[in-house]
Amino acid sequence: MFTDTFAVLDVETTGLGRYDRVAEVAVVTVDHTGKQLDRWETLVNPERDLGPQLIHGIRAEEIRQAPTFADIADELELRLSGNVLVAHNLSFDSRFLTQEFTRLGRELPGRFLDLGMCTMTAARAYLPGSRRGLRDCCDAFSIDLIDAHCAGSDAEATATLLGCYLDIDARPWHSALEGAVDWFGTPPPIARVAYRKPADWQPPHFLEKIAAALPASAGPAEHDQYLALLDRAARPLPVRKQEG
């Protein structure tokens, strides 16, 4: 598996609380130049209700046959080992990642989590004065973000954003790579994965217009995290194609 690279993570969840679960996860691997090497994603059966589908648009029928987090944990951990974790709103994604591994009685190395890098926080330096939601950052670099709040699409867009950051100033990212921790040894069996069905999306909903109007935050990082969660909660439900 890849090492000394960035593991760009995105998770979709049943909600925002400590008892909520991961319902979809994706990892896009990026090398030190910004080249994307691999994309891995799967729906995850959260073993509970899916919560507010307005946010993620995942349907119950799509996760019934999906693997549980326990089913994919080994392969996911292998894909993280030896890499620097990157996410847009890292505090959100890493919190759910930690919660899921803790439920299994497993812990990710503290140094791995401490070395994590946040593209939303980094936007303060690379996009000063801009709003820092993922779509705002992507728009600033003309990055296509299709199927927002689909873990694979969001992770790939974040990986592309990371590549733009590396082109501007790679020093802080390369510095993080120097401390990458490789802890997973024997490769596990390849995990069974489940994918979303193709989706058609509604025209912009009034809630999305509200989220788009959120101002840039000049305050502490917690303000960015709050606005990112508000944006997540205000996304409209995508319309799925009906079978038959």
BELTAQUI-V678966 format. One record per residue. N is the residue number from 1. RES is the residue in one letter. SS is DSSP state (@ for helix, = for strand, . for the rest). PHI is phi as a letter, one per 20 degrees, with the letter a starting at -180 (none if undefined). PSI is psi in degrees with one decimal (NA if undefined). Layout:
n=<N/N>
res=<RES/RES>
ss=<SS/SS>
phi=<PHI/PHI>
psi=<PSI/PSI>
This chain:
n=<1/2/3/4/5/6/7/8/9/10/11/12/13/14/15/16/17/18/19/20/21/22/23/24/25/26/27/28/29/30/31/32/33/34/35/36/37/38/39/40/41/42/43/44/45/46/47/48/49/50/51/52/53/54/55/56/57/58/59/60/61/62/63/64/65/66/67/68/69/70/71/72/73/74/75/76/77/78/79/80/81/82/83/84/85/86/87/88/89/90/91/92/93/94/95/96/97/98/99/100/101/102/103/104/105/106/107/108/109/110/111/112/113/114/115/116/117/118/119/120/121/122/123/124/125/126/127/128/129/130/131/132/133/134/135/136/137/138/139/140/141/142/143/144/145/146/147/148/149/150/151/152/153/154/155/156/157/158/159/160/161/162/163/164/165/166/167/168/169/170/171/172/173/174/175/176/177/178/179/180/181/182/183/184/185/186/187/188/189/190/191/192/193/194/195/196/197/198/199/200/201/202/203/204/205/206/207/208/209/210/211/212/213/214/215/216/217/218/219/220/221/222/223/224/225/226/227/228/229/230/231/232/233/234/235/236/237/238/239/240/241/242/243/244>
res=<M/F/T/D/T/F/A/V/L/D/V/E/T/T/G/L/G/R/Y/D/R/V/A/E/V/A/V/V/T/V/D/H/T/G/K/Q/L/D/R/W/E/T/L/V/N/P/E/R/D/L/G/P/Q/L/I/H/G/I/R/A/E/E/I/R/Q/A/P/T/F/A/D/I/A/D/E/L/E/L/R/L/S/G/N/V/L/V/A/H/N/L/S/F/D/S/R/F/L/T/Q/E/F/T/R/L/G/R/E/L/P/G/R/F/L/D/L/G/M/C/T/M/T/A/A/R/A/Y/L/P/G/S/R/R/G/L/R/D/C/C/D/A/F/S/I/D/L/I/D/A/H/C/A/G/S/D/A/E/A/T/A/T/L/L/G/C/Y/L/D/I/D/A/R/P/W/H/S/A/L/E/G/A/V/D/W/F/G/T/P/P/P/I/A/R/V/A/Y/R/K/P/A/D/W/Q/P/P/H/F/L/E/K/I/A/A/A/L/P/A/S/A/G/P/A/E/H/D/Q/Y/L/A/L/L/D/R/A/A/R/P/L/P/V/R/K/Q/E/G>
ss=<./././././=/=/=/=/=/=/=/=/././././././././=/=/=/=/=/=/=/=/=/./././././=/=/=/=/=/=/=/=/./././././././././@/@/@/@/./././@/@/@/@/./././././@/@/@/@/@/@/@/@/@/@/@/@/./././=/=/=/=/././@/@/@/@/@/@/@/@/@/@/@/@/@/@/././././././@/@/@/@/@/././=/=/@/@/@/@/@/@/@/@/./././././././@/@/@/@/@/@/@/././././././././././@/@/@/@/@/@/@/@/@/@/@/@/@/@/@/@/@/@/././@/@/@/@/@/@/@/./././././././././././././././././././././=/=/./././././@/@/@/@/@/@/@/././././././././@/@/@/@/@/@/@/@/@/@/@/@/@/./././././=/=/./././.>
phi=<none/f/c/l/c/e/d/e/d/b/c/d/c/f/r/d/e/f/e/e/c/f/d/a/b/b/c/d/e/c/e/f/e/o/f/e/d/a/c/c/b/a/f/c/f/f/l/a/f/e/m/f/f/g/e/d/m/e/e/g/f/f/d/g/d/f/f/e/f/g/f/d/g/f/f/f/f/f/f/e/f/n/d/e/f/c/b/e/m/g/g/f/f/f/f/f/g/f/g/f/f/f/f/e/m/c/c/e/g/g/f/g/f/f/e/g/d/d/f/f/f/f/f/g/e/e/c/f/n/e/f/d/f/g/f/f/f/f/f/f/d/l/e/f/c/d/l/g/m/d/g/f/f/f/f/f/f/f/f/f/f/g/g/f/f/f/f/f/b/e/g/f/f/f/f/f/f/f/d/g/d/d/c/e/e/f/g/e/g/f/f/f/c/c/d/f/e/g/c/d/d/f/f/g/e/f/f/f/f/f/f/f/e/f/f/f/d/d/e/f/g/f/f/f/f/f/f/f/f/f/f/f/f/e/f/f/f/f/e/e/f/e/e/o>
psi=<161.8/144.0/162.8/39.4/178.1/134.2/101.9/116.4/143.2/138.3/145.6/140.2/166.0/-10.8/-163.1/-2.5/176.6/-20.4/2.9/164.4/161.5/132.0/-11.6/142.8/145.8/145.5/123.5/125.4/132.4/134.1/-177.7/-13.9/-10.5/-1.1/131.2/125.8/-27.1/147.8/125.4/133.9/155.0/145.8/153.2/128.2/112.3/-3.4/32.5/-177.5/159.6/-2.9/-153.6/98.1/-13.4/-29.5/-55.4/-20.6/14.2/134.5/152.1/-40.0/-22.4/-22.4/-4.1/-39.2/8.7/153.1/155.7/171.2/-36.6/-34.3/-32.4/-4.4/-43.3/-48.7/-38.8/-44.5/-39.1/-38.9/-20.6/-33.1/132.8/0.7/167.0/124.4/131.7/138.6/159.9/109.3/62.8/-37.6/-35.0/-54.1/-42.2/-30.8/-46.2/-35.3/-46.9/-42.5/-42.7/-43.3/-35.0/-38.5/-27.1/3.5/25.2/154.1/137.5/147.0/134.4/-36.8/-36.8/-45.8/-38.3/-30.7/-6.9/145.6/140.5/118.5/-23.3/-46.2/-40.0/-21.2/-23.6/-36.7/-38.1/-25.5/61.8/134.0/-8.1/153.9/153.7/14.6/159.5/-44.1/-39.9/-45.5/-40.7/-42.2/-37.4/-29.1/11.8/42.4/129.1/130.1/97.1/140.3/53.3/143.6/23.1/125.2/-44.3/-43.5/-43.2/-40.3/-40.9/-39.8/-40.5/-39.1/-39.4/-39.5/-43.4/-42.1/-38.3/-41.4/-43.6/-35.3/-32.8/-50.1/103.9/-7.4/-49.4/-30.9/-41.5/-33.6/-40.4/-38.4/-31.2/-23.2/10.1/141.4/122.9/111.2/-11.5/127.8/-93.2/125.7/135.4/169.8/149.8/127.8/143.4/137.0/162.3/139.3/156.0/155.0/154.9/145.0/142.9/140.7/147.1/158.4/161.1/128.0/156.3/-29.5/-37.0/-35.1/-37.0/-45.3/-38.5/-24.3/0.1/132.8/164.0/147.1/129.3/2.4/-163.4/169.6/-29.5/-31.1/-43.0/-43.4/-39.4/-44.9/-34.6/-39.7/-36.8/-42.1/-41.9/-42.2/-19.3/2.7/140.2/158.9/127.2/151.8/125.3/146.9/139.2/137.2/159.1/NA>
